[in-house]
Amino acid sequence: MSAMARRSRRSAMSSLFALILIALFAAAAGKGDQGGRELELSARGQVKAPVAAVWKLFADVGHWADWNPAVKEVKIVKGQPPAEGAVVSLLPVINGKSPAEPLSLEITMSVPDHTLQFDGRPNPRLFLMLGLNLWEREGNTDIEFGQFIAGPGMSDYVKEYGKENLKQFGEAWVKAIKDKLEGTKPENTSPSN
């Protein structure tokens, strides 16, 4: 297969996964009474590492806090990540602060070497979806860390943490992955005002 045909095939696969994620985001927005309120944020970057290395790091959920300053604590509650149906308890660090209670997140999509998605409901008025998408390109890996926040409680959540701080939370994930795999010294990537 020619290099052009491989790129075309990868592009088609990426487009297919993007359509699947859009459909899932739309379906997630329909869970419960969302009141038409939603926010989607994403952070992107490239890591000088093969996709398998990025997947291995991210799929090792129980060790996120060891290398990611945006994670204060993570515990596996049920199942074995990265398997779908596994549940984790995550205490994130957003703008230097963490919620009073950890977030309970269930893995709802796991496509090895490509996508890991977590869904949760911190309260009945709020739906969260966090996910990592990976694409290999010329031996490097393109990363997208996405956040989807929906429901009547969305405005309170955004008011508490700030939209820019939530965006920087996603950027902190991308930077922490890059720092860990490229051997650069991690910094405190959690934004502060």
C-alpha positions in Angstrom: 0.0 0.0 0.0 1.4 3.4 -1.0 2.1 6.1 1.6 -0.7 8.2 0.1 -3.2 5.3 0.4 -2.1 4.8 4.0 -2.6 8.5 4.8 -6.0 8.4 3.1 -7.0 5.4 5.0 -5.8 6.9 8.4 -7.7 10.1 7.5 -10.9 8.1 6.8 -10.5 6.2 10.1 -9.9 9.5 12.0 -13.0 11.0 10.4 -15.1 7.9 11.3 -13.9 8.1 15.0 -14.7 11.8 15.0 -18.2 11.1 13.8 -18.7 8.4 16.4 -17.5 10.8 19.1 -19.8 13.5 17.9 -22.7 11.0 18.0 -21.8 10.0 21.5 -21.5 13.6 22.7 -25.0 14.2 21.2 -26.4 11.0 22.9 -24.8 12.0 26.2 -26.4 15.4 26.0 -29.8 13.6 25.8 -29.2 11.8 29.2 -31.6 13.3 31.6 -32.8 16.9 31.6 -29.9 18.8 30.2 -31.9 22.0 29.8 -30.0 22.8 26.6 -26.9 23.8 28.5 -23.6 22.3 27.3 -19.9 23.1 27.0 -17.3 21.2 24.9 -13.6 21.9 25.4 -10.6 20.3 23.9 -6.9 20.5 24.1 -4.5 19.2 21.5 -0.8 18.5 21.2 1.7 16.1 19.7 4.0 13.8 21.5 7.3 12.4 20.1 6.3 8.9 21.0 4.4 6.0 19.3 0.7 5.8 20.0 1.1 2.5 21.9 3.3 4.3 24.5 0.8 7.1 24.9 -2.1 4.6 25.3 -0.1 2.5 27.8 0.5 5.6 30.0 -3.1 6.9 29.8 -4.7 3.5 30.2 -2.8 2.9 33.4 -5.5 4.9 35.2 -4.4 3.9 38.7 -1.1 5.8 38.3 -2.3 9.1 36.8 -1.5 11.0 40.0 2.1 9.8 39.9 2.8 11.9 36.7 0.0 14.3 36.2 -0.2 17.5 38.4 -3.9 17.9 37.2 -4.8 14.8 39.3 -4.6 14.8 43.0 -5.9 11.3 43.5 -7.4 8.4 41.5 -8.7 5.1 42.7 -10.1 2.2 40.8 -13.5 1.5 42.2 -14.8 -1.3 40.0 -13.4 -3.4 37.2 -10.1 -3.0 35.5 -9.3 0.0 33.4 -9.1 0.4 30.5 -12.0 -2.0 30.1 -15.4 -0.6 29.4 -17.6 -0.6 32.5 -14.7 0.0 34.9 -15.3 2.8 37.4 -12.7 5.2 38.9 -12.8 7.8 41.5 -11.0 11.0 40.4 -10.0 14.0 42.4 -8.9 16.5 39.8 -6.9 19.7 40.4 -8.5 22.7 38.5 -7.0 26.1 39.1 -5.2 24.9 42.2 -8.4 23.5 43.8 -10.2 20.2 43.9 -13.9 19.4 44.4 -15.0 18.4 47.9 -15.9 15.0 46.7 -14.1 12.9 44.0 -15.8 12.4 40.7 -17.0 8.9 39.9 -16.3 8.2 36.3 -17.2 5.1 34.3 -15.3 4.0 31.2 -17.9 4.0 28.4 -15.6 3.7 25.4 -12.3 2.0 25.1 -10.7 1.6 21.7 -7.1 0.4 22.3 -4.5 2.8 20.9 -7.1 5.3 20.0 -9.9 6.4 22.5 -10.6 6.2 26.2 -13.8 7.9 27.4 -15.1 8.4 30.9 -18.7 9.5 31.8 -19.9 10.7 35.1 -22.6 12.5 37.0 -21.2 14.5 39.9 -24.8 15.4 40.8 -28.2 14.8 39.1 -28.0 18.2 37.4 -24.6 17.7 35.8 -23.1 15.3 33.2 -19.4 15.1 32.5 -17.5 13.3 29.8 -13.7 13.2 29.7 -11.9 11.5 26.9 -8.5 11.1 25.2 -8.2 10.5 21.5 -4.9 9.4 19.8 -3.8 9.4 16.2 -0.3 8.2 15.1 1.4 10.3 12.6 4.9 9.6 11.3 6.0 7.9 14.5 4.6 10.6 16.7 1.2 10.8 18.4 -1.4 13.5 18.0 -3.4 13.9 21.3 -6.8 15.4 21.9 -8.1 15.6 25.5 -11.8 16.5 25.5 -14.3 17.6 28.1 -18.0 17.7 27.6 -20.1 19.3 30.4 -23.9 19.4 30.2 -27.0 19.8 32.2 -28.8 22.4 34.2 -25.9 22.4 36.7 -23.3 23.3 34.0 -23.4 27.0 34.6 -22.7 26.5 38.3 -19.8 24.2 37.6 -18.3 26.6 35.1 -18.8 29.5 37.5 -17.0 27.6 40.2 -14.0 26.7 38.2 -14.0 29.2 35.3 -14.2 28.3 31.6 -10.6 29.3 31.0 -9.4 27.2 34.0 -11.4 24.2 32.7 -9.7 24.6 29.3 -6.3 24.8 31.0 -7.2 21.6 32.9 -7.3 19.8 29.5 -4.1 21.5 28.4 -2.5 20.3 31.6 -3.3 16.7 30.7 -1.7 17.1 27.2 1.4 18.7 28.7 1.7 16.1 31.5 1.6 13.3 28.9 4.1 15.1 26.7 6.4 15.7 29.7 6.3 12.1 30.9 6.9 10.5 27.5 9.5 13.0 26.2 11.4 13.0 29.4 11.0 16.7 30.2 10.6 17.8 33.8 6.9 18.2 34.7 5.9 21.5 36.1 2.8 22.3 38.1 0.5 22.5 35.1 -2.6 23.4 37.1 -3.4 27.1 36.3 -3.7 29.6 39.1 -4.9 33.2 39.1 
